[in-house]
């Protein structure tokens, strides 16, 4: 899941080297934290949060396949 979010985020931003993704594993749920450069934050969130919502939808679909729940947190 971490690799999936890293791939998507690096494709969206102007500074792909500043993308940091950490994954906190739980028994049933994993939390994925995404940090990007301050000027790229708007690109990752998108207009009215559409890009972030789309990333969460993709993450949800992929994690359902492995019978886990994943949550995406975008950190400023």
DSSP file (Angstrom, degrees, kcal/mol; ACC not computed):
  #  RESIDUE AA STRUCTURE BP1 BP2  ACC     N-H-->O    O-->H-N    N-H-->O    O-->H-N    TCO  KAPPA ALPHA  PHI   PSI    X-CA   Y-CA   Z-CA
    1    1 A X     >        0   0    0      0, 0.0     4,-2.1     0, 0.0     5,-0.2   0.000 360.0 360.0 360.0 -38.6    0.0    0.0    0.0
    2    2 A X  H  >  +     0   0    0      1,-0.2     4,-2.3     2,-0.2     5,-0.2   0.907 360.0  49.9 -60.7 -42.7    2.9    2.3    0.8
    3    3 A X  H  > S+     0   0    0      1,-0.2     4,-2.4     2,-0.2    -1,-0.2   0.868 107.7  54.4 -65.3 -36.9    4.4    1.9   -2.6
    4    4 A X  H  > S+     0   0    0      2,-0.2     4,-2.2     1,-0.2    -2,-0.2   0.940 111.4  43.2 -62.4 -48.8    1.0    2.6   -4.3
    5    5 A X  H  X S+     0   0    0     -4,-2.1     4,-2.7     1,-0.2     5,-0.2   0.884 113.0  53.3 -66.4 -38.6    0.6    6.0   -2.5
    6    6 A X  H  X S+     0   0    0     -4,-2.3     4,-2.4    -5,-0.2    -2,-0.2   0.925 109.9  48.3 -60.9 -44.9    4.3    6.9   -3.1
    7    7 A X  H  X S+     0   0    0     -4,-2.4     4,-1.4     2,-0.2    -2,-0.2   0.927 114.5  44.6 -61.7 -47.1    3.9    6.2   -6.8
    8    8 A X  H  X S+     0   0    0     -4,-2.2     4,-1.0     1,-0.2    -2,-0.2   0.929 114.7  48.2 -65.4 -45.8    0.7    8.3   -7.1
    9    9 A X  H >X S+     0   0    0     -4,-2.7     4,-1.7     1,-0.2     3,-0.6   0.901 109.5  51.9 -64.7 -41.7    2.0   11.2   -5.0
   10   10 A X  H 3< S+     0   0    0     -4,-2.4    -1,-0.2     1,-0.2    -2,-0.2   0.822 107.3  54.0 -65.8 -29.3    5.3   11.4   -6.9
   11   11 A X  H 3< S+     0   0    0     -4,-1.4    -1,-0.2    -5,-0.2    -2,-0.2   0.766 111.6  46.0 -72.9 -24.6    3.4   11.6  -10.2
   12   12 A X  H << S+     0   0    0     -4,-1.0    -2,-0.2    -3,-0.6    -1,-0.2   0.815 101.0  72.2 -88.0 -32.2    1.3   14.5   -9.0
   13   13 A X     <  -     0   0    0     -4,-1.7     3,-0.3     1,-0.1    27,-0.0  -0.336  68.8-135.6 -93.4 165.5    3.9   16.8   -7.4
   14   14 A X  S    S+     0   0    0      1,-0.2     2,-0.6    -2,-0.1     3,-0.1   0.743 103.3  46.4 -84.2 -27.3    6.7   19.1   -8.7
   15   15 A X    >   +     0   0    0      1,-0.1     3,-1.6    22,-0.1    22,-0.3  -0.728  63.2 169.7-116.9  80.7    9.2   17.9   -6.1
   16   16 A X  G >  S+     0   0    0     -2,-0.6     3,-1.1    -3,-0.3    -1,-0.1   0.741  73.8  66.7 -65.7 -21.1    9.0   14.1   -6.1
   17   17 A X  G 3  S+     0   0    0      1,-0.2    -1,-0.3    -3,-0.1    -7,-0.0   0.710  95.5  57.8 -71.7 -17.9   12.1   13.9   -3.9
   18   18 A X  G <  S+     0   0    0     -3,-1.6     2,-0.5    -8,-0.1    -1,-0.2   0.430  77.9 113.2 -90.9   0.4   10.2   15.5   -1.0
   19   19 A X    <   -     0   0    0     -3,-1.1     2,-0.5    -4,-0.2    17,-0.2  -0.620  43.7-177.9 -77.1 124.0    7.5   12.9   -0.9
   20   20 A X  E     -A   35   0A   0     15,-2.7    15,-2.8    -2,-0.5     2,-0.5  -0.988   4.2-175.9-125.8 123.6    7.7   10.9    2.3
   21   21 A X  E     -A   34   0A   0     -2,-0.5     2,-0.4    13,-0.2    13,-0.2  -0.979   1.5-177.6-122.1 125.5    5.2    8.0    3.0
   22   22 A X  E     -A   33   0A   0     11,-2.2    11,-3.0    -2,-0.5     2,-0.5  -0.945  11.9-151.6-121.2 146.0    5.2    6.1    6.3
   23   23 A X  E     -A   32   0A   0     -2,-0.4     2,-0.7     9,-0.2     9,-0.2  -0.966   2.8-162.0-121.4 126.4    3.0    3.2    7.1
   24   24 A X  E     -A   31   0A   0      7,-3.2     7,-2.5    -2,-0.5     2,-0.3  -0.925  20.1-148.1-107.7 111.0    1.8    2.4   10.6
   25   25 A X  E     +A   30   0A   0     -2,-0.7     2,-0.2     5,-0.2     5,-0.2  -0.611  20.7 173.3 -86.4 135.0    0.6   -1.2   10.7
   26   26 A X        -     0   0    0      3,-1.1     4,-0.0    -2,-0.3    -1,-0.0  -0.647  47.3 -96.0-119.8-176.1   -2.1   -2.4   13.0
   27   27 A X  S    S+     0   0    0     -2,-0.2     3,-0.1     1,-0.1    -1,-0.1   0.950 117.5   2.9 -69.6 -47.8   -3.8   -5.8   13.2
   28   28 A X  S    S+     0   0    0      1,-0.2    41,-2.2    40,-0.1     2,-0.4   0.669 132.0  46.9-108.9 -24.7   -6.8   -4.9   11.0
   29   29 A X  E     - b   0  69A   0     39,-0.2    -3,-1.1    41,-0.0     2,-0.4  -0.932  57.3-163.6-125.8 142.2   -6.0   -1.3   10.0
   30   30 A X  E     -Ab  25  70A   0     39,-2.5    41,-2.3    -2,-0.4     2,-0.5  -0.988  12.6-146.7-122.8 138.4   -2.9    0.4    8.6
   31   31 A X  E     -Ab  24  71A   0     -7,-2.5    -7,-3.2    -2,-0.4     2,-0.6  -0.895   9.6-160.3-104.1 126.5   -2.5    4.2    8.6
   32   32 A X  E     -Ab  23  72A   0     39,-3.3    41,-3.1    -2,-0.5     2,-0.5  -0.936   5.1-158.9-110.9 120.1   -0.5    5.6    5.7
   33   33 A X  E     -Ab  22  73A   0    -11,-3.0   -11,-2.2    -2,-0.6     2,-0.5  -0.855   4.3-162.4-102.8 130.1    0.9    9.1    6.3
   34   34 A X  E     -Ab  21  74A   0     39,-3.0    41,-2.9    -2,-0.5     2,-0.4  -0.951   7.7-177.5-116.6 123.7    1.8   11.2    3.3
   35   35 A X  E     +Ab  20  75A   0    -15,-2.8   -15,-2.7    -2,-0.5     2,-0.3  -0.978   8.2 169.6-119.4 133.7    4.1   14.3    3.6
   36   36 A X        -     0   0    0     39,-0.6   -17,-0.1    -2,-0.4     5,-0.1  -0.837  44.9 -72.7-131.0 170.6    4.9   16.5    0.6
   37   37 A X    >>  -     0   0    0    -22,-0.3     3,-1.3    -2,-0.3     4,-0.6  -0.303  48.7-112.6 -62.0 150.9    6.6   19.9    0.1
   38   38 A X  G >4 S+     0   0    0      1,-0.3     3,-0.8     2,-0.2     4,-0.3   0.854 116.7  50.6 -57.1 -39.0    4.5   22.8    1.3
   39   39 A X  G 34 S+     0   0    0      1,-0.2    -1,-0.3     2,-0.1     3,-0.2   0.666 109.3  52.4 -76.4 -14.7    4.0   24.2   -2.2
   40   40 A X  G <> S+     0   0    0     -3,-1.3     4,-1.5     1,-0.2     3,-0.4   0.460  81.5  92.9 -95.8  -2.6    2.8   20.8   -3.5
   41   41 A X  H <X S+     0   0    0     -3,-0.8     4,-2.0    -4,-0.6     5,-0.2   0.880  83.0  53.3 -60.3 -40.0    0.2   20.3   -0.8
   42   42 A X  H  > S+     0   0    0     -4,-0.3     4,-2.9     1,-0.2    -1,-0.2   0.833 105.9  53.7 -65.1 -33.1   -2.6   21.8   -3.0
   43   43 A X  H  4 S+     0   0    0     -3,-0.4    -1,-0.2    -4,-0.2    -2,-0.2   0.860 110.1  46.9 -70.1 -35.0   -1.8   19.4   -5.9
   44   44 A X  H  < S+     0   0    0     -4,-1.5    -2,-0.2     1,-0.1    -1,-0.2   0.857 118.9  40.2 -75.4 -35.2   -2.1   16.4   -3.6
   45   45 A X  H  < S-     0   0    0     -4,-2.0     7,-1.8    -5,-0.2     6,-0.8   0.910  96.5-167.5 -80.0 -44.1   -5.4   17.6   -2.1
   46   46 A X    ><  -     0   0    0     -4,-2.9     3,-1.7     5,-0.2     2,-0.3  -0.045  40.4 -29.6  81.5 173.1   -6.9   18.9   -5.3
   47   47 A X  G >  S-     0   0    0      1,-0.3     3,-1.8     2,-0.2     4,-0.1  -0.482 133.9 -10.1 -66.9 125.8   -9.9   21.2   -5.8
   48   48 A X  G 3  S-     0   0    0     -2,-0.3    -1,-0.3     1,-0.3    -2,-0.1   0.735 125.4 -67.3  54.5  26.5  -12.4   20.6   -3.1
   49   49 A X  G <> S+     0   0    0     -3,-1.7     4,-2.3    -7,-0.1    -1,-0.3   0.678  96.9 136.7  76.2  17.7  -10.4   17.5   -2.0
   50   50 A X  H <> S+     0   0    0     -3,-1.8     4,-2.3     2,-0.2    -4,-0.2   0.897  70.1  47.9 -67.9 -41.0  -11.1   15.5   -5.1
   51   51 A X  H  > S+     0   0    0     -6,-0.8     4,-2.3     2,-0.2    -5,-0.2   0.923 113.6  47.6 -66.9 -43.0   -7.6   14.3   -5.7
   52   52 A X  H  > S+     0   0    0     -7,-1.8     4,-2.2     1,-0.2    -2,-0.2   0.901 112.1  50.4 -63.0 -40.6   -7.2   13.2   -2.0
   53   53 A X  H  X S+     0   0    0     -4,-2.3     4,-2.1    -8,-0.3    -1,-0.2   0.890 109.7  50.7 -64.3 -39.4  -10.6   11.5   -2.2
   54   54 A X  H  X S+     0   0    0     -4,-2.3     4,-2.3     2,-0.2    -2,-0.2   0.900 109.7  50.1 -65.7 -40.6   -9.6    9.6   -5.3
   55   55 A X  H  X S+     0   0    0     -4,-2.3     4,-2.4     1,-0.2    -2,-0.2   0.898 110.8  49.8 -63.5 -39.9   -6.4    8.5   -3.7
   56   56 A X  H  X S+     0   0    0     -4,-2.2     4,-2.4     2,-0.2    -2,-0.2   0.872 109.6  51.7 -66.5 -36.2   -8.3    7.2   -0.7
   57   57 A X  H  X S+     0   0    0     -4,-2.1     4,-2.3     2,-0.2    -2,-0.2   0.921 111.1  46.6 -65.8 -44.4  -10.8    5.4   -3.0
   58   58 A X  H  X S+     0   0    0     -4,-2.3     4,-2.3     2,-0.2    -2,-0.2   0.915 113.3  49.7 -62.7 -43.2   -7.9    3.6   -4.8
   59   59 A X  H  X S+     0   0    0     -4,-2.4     4,-2.4     1,-0.2    -2,-0.2   0.896 110.4  50.6 -62.7 -41.0   -6.3    2.8   -1.5
   60   60 A X  H  X S+     0   0    0     -4,-2.4     4,-1.8     2,-0.2    -1,-0.2   0.911 111.0  48.0 -63.9 -43.4   -9.6    1.4   -0.2
   61   61 A X  H  X S+     0   0    0     -4,-2.3     4,-1.0     1,-0.2    -2,-0.2   0.901 114.0  46.7 -65.1 -41.3  -10.1   -0.8   -3.2
   62   62 A X  H  X S+     0   0    0     -4,-2.3     4,-0.6     1,-0.2    -2,-0.2   0.878 113.1  48.3 -69.7 -37.4   -6.5   -2.1   -3.1
   63   63 A X  H ><>S+     0   0    0     -4,-2.4     5,-2.4     1,-0.2     3,-0.5   0.793 103.8  60.7 -76.0 -26.5   -6.7   -2.8    0.7
   64   64 A X  H ><5S+     0   0    0     -4,-1.8     3,-1.4     1,-0.2    -1,-0.2   0.853  97.2  61.5 -63.8 -33.7  -10.0   -4.6    0.4
   65   65 A X  H 3<5S+     0   0    0     -4,-1.0    -1,-0.2     1,-0.3    -2,-0.2   0.806 109.2  40.0 -63.8 -29.9   -8.3   -7.1   -1.9
   66   66 A X  T <<5S-     0   0    0     -4,-0.6    -1,-0.3    -3,-0.5    -2,-0.2   0.189 117.0-111.8-104.7  15.9   -5.9   -8.1    0.9
   67   67 A X  T < 5S+     0   0    0     -3,-1.4     2,-0.3     1,-0.2    -3,-0.2   0.871  79.3 113.7  57.9  43.2   -8.7   -8.0    3.6
   68   68 A X      < -     0   0    0     -5,-2.4     2,-0.5    -8,-0.1    -1,-0.2  -0.862  62.6-125.7-131.2 168.6   -7.3   -5.0    5.4
   69   69 A X  E     -b   29   0A   0    -41,-2.2   -39,-2.5    -2,-0.3     2,-0.4  -0.973  25.0-168.5-117.3 132.5   -8.4   -1.5    6.0
   70   70 A X  E     -b   30   0A   0     -2,-0.5     2,-0.4   -41,-0.2   -39,-0.2  -0.952   5.9-162.1-124.1 142.4   -6.2    1.4    5.1
   71   71 A X  E     -b   31   0A   0    -41,-2.3   -39,-3.3    -2,-0.4     2,-0.5  -0.982  10.7-145.3-124.4 132.4   -6.5    5.0    6.0
   72   72 A X  E     -b   32   0A   0     -2,-0.4     2,-0.5   -41,-0.2   -39,-0.2  -0.871  13.7-172.1-101.3 124.6   -4.7    7.9    4.2
   73   73 A X  E     -b   33   0A   0    -41,-3.1   -39,-3.0    -2,-0.5     2,-0.7  -0.972  11.0-153.7-114.2 124.7   -3.6   10.9    6.3
   74   74 A X  E     -b   34   0A   0     -2,-0.5     2,-0.4   -41,-0.2   -39,-0.2  -0.889  16.3-158.3 -99.1 118.2   -2.1   13.9    4.5
   75   75 A X  E      b   35   0A   0    -41,-2.9   -39,-0.6    -2,-0.7    -2,-0.0  -0.810 360.0 360.0-104.2 134.2    0.2   15.7    6.8
   76   76 A X              0   0    0     -2,-0.4    -1,-0.1   -41,-0.1   -41,-0.1   0.459 360.0 360.0 -79.4 360.0    1.1   19.4    6.3
